[in-house]
């Protein structure tokens, strides 16, 4: 049996890989966002509700997750008994495990 893959060499494989990379990056970004929201300490709910997420638009771009509350950095460093130091890193690591 002979299989001719030449018709796949016209960029189709590259396109499939790029689509897969984009899908995985978007999924990891959304999973990390969900984890961060769920792990966020809650007093009034303002911090938890301030998370925003932007998935990449093309392969090999980065996704973005952001919280613009002025006290976000302090909470990320563990300044809340509800969320000890490392909770941000643990949330992201959990999203990237395969």
Buried (B, 14 or more C-beta within 10 A) or exposed (E): EEEEEEEEEEEEEEEEEBEEBBEEBBEBBBBBBBBBBEBBBEEEEEBBEBBEBEBBEEBEBEBEBEBEBEEBEEBBBBEBEEBEEEBBEBBBEBBEEE
